[in-house]
Amino acid sequence: QVQLVESGGGLVQPGGSLRLSCAASGSIVRARAMAWYRQAPGKQRELVAIQLGGSTTYADSVKGRFTISRDNARSTVYLQMDSLKPGDTAVYYCNARYYSVNGDLIEYWGQGTQVTVSS
């Protein structure tokens, strides 16, 4: 079992920045992938950014504004969000995927952190 705890959300004005953190209870070095998702009211959860193997992918809507990074020693993944827009308002979730000893892919989710972009 891996527990993920997000932090860093809050209220920010348009054009501002926030950095989200996701602290994992286990090593993230073994993770197959680490990702951030978000879910706005009335909308489906969507992928924001993912580190899968050696590659990083971003949603088109956040390219050039958001950056996913990790600190393996701290078992923490970050999402730096710059030039925030009202459309970025959502609950942001951390996601981790690990292979079990049987080779099954297991997903873990954090509890989410609210990001509100408003003047």
C-alpha positions in Angstrom: 0.0 0.0 0.0 1.2 3.5 -0.9 -0.4 6.6 0.6 -0.3 9.9 -1.3 -0.8 13.2 0.5 -1.2 16.4 -1.6 -0.6 19.9 -0.3 -0.1 23.4 -1.7 -3.5 24.2 -3.0 -5.3 27.4 -2.4 -6.8 30.6 -3.8 -4.7 32.5 -6.3 -5.3 35.4 -8.7 -5.2 34.9 -12.5 -1.6 35.0 -13.6 -0.3 33.8 -10.3 1.6 30.6 -9.4 1.2 27.7 -7.0 3.3 24.6 -6.3 1.5 21.4 -5.4 3.3 18.7 -3.5 2.5 15.0 -3.3 4.3 13.1 -0.6 4.3 9.3 -1.0 4.6 6.9 2.0 6.8 4.6 -0.1 9.6 5.0 -2.6 8.6 6.6 -5.8 11.7 5.3 -7.6 9.9 2.0 -8.1 6.8 3.7 -9.5 6.0 2.9 -13.1 4.4 6.4 -13.4 3.7 9.4 -11.3 1.0 11.8 -12.5 -1.3 14.7 -11.6 -4.9 14.8 -12.5 -7.6 17.4 -12.0 -11.4 17.5 -11.8 -13.4 20.6 -12.2 -17.1 20.8 -11.0 -19.4 19.0 -13.3 -16.5 17.7 -15.4 -14.6 14.4 -15.7 -11.2 13.9 -14.1 -8.5 14.7 -16.6 -4.8 14.1 -16.9 -2.7 17.2 -16.3 0.9 15.8 -16.4 2.5 12.4 -16.2 6.0 11.0 -15.8 6.0 7.6 -17.4 9.3 5.8 -17.6 11.7 8.4 -18.9 9.2 10.6 -20.6 6.9 13.5 -19.5 3.6 14.4 -21.1 1.4 17.4 -20.4 -2.2 18.2 -21.3 -2.4 20.7 -24.2 -4.2 23.1 -21.9 -1.2 23.4 -19.5 1.8 23.0 -21.8 4.3 25.7 -21.2 2.7 26.7 -17.9 2.9 23.7 -15.7 5.9 21.6 -14.8 6.0 18.2 -13.1 9.1 17.2 -11.2 10.1 14.8 -8.4 12.5 14.5 -5.5 13.2 10.8 -5.2 15.1 11.2 -1.9 12.0 12.8 -0.4 9.5 10.5 -2.2 7.7 13.7 -3.3 6.3 14.8 -6.7 5.6 18.4 -7.5 3.5 20.3 -9.9 4.6 23.9 -10.5 1.8 25.9 -11.9 2.5 29.3 -13.5 0.3 31.8 -15.4 -2.8 30.3 -13.8 -6.1 30.9 -15.4 -9.7 30.6 -14.0 -10.1 27.5 -16.2 -7.4 25.8 -14.0 -9.8 25.8 -11.0 -10.2 22.2 -9.9 -9.4 19.7 -7.4 -5.9 18.3 -8.2 -5.1 14.7 -7.5 -1.8 12.9 -7.3 -1.6 9.5 -8.9 1.0 6.7 -8.6 1.2 3.4 -10.5 3.2 0.5 -9.4 3.7 -3.1 -10.6 2.8 -5.7 -8.0 4.9 -8.8 -7.4 2.4 -10.6 -9.8 3.0 -8.0 -12.5 -0.4 -6.3 -12.1 -0.5 -2.5 -12.4 -1.9 -0.9 -9.2 -3.0 2.7 -9.0 -3.0 4.9 -5.9 -4.7 8.2 -5.5 -4.3 11.1 -3.1 -7.2 12.8 -1.4 -7.0 15.9 -3.6 -6.2 19.5 -3.0 -8.4 22.4 -4.2 -7.0 25.0 -6.5 -9.1 28.1 -7.1 -8.0 30.8 -9.6 -10.1 33.9 -9.2 -9.8 37.7 -8.8 
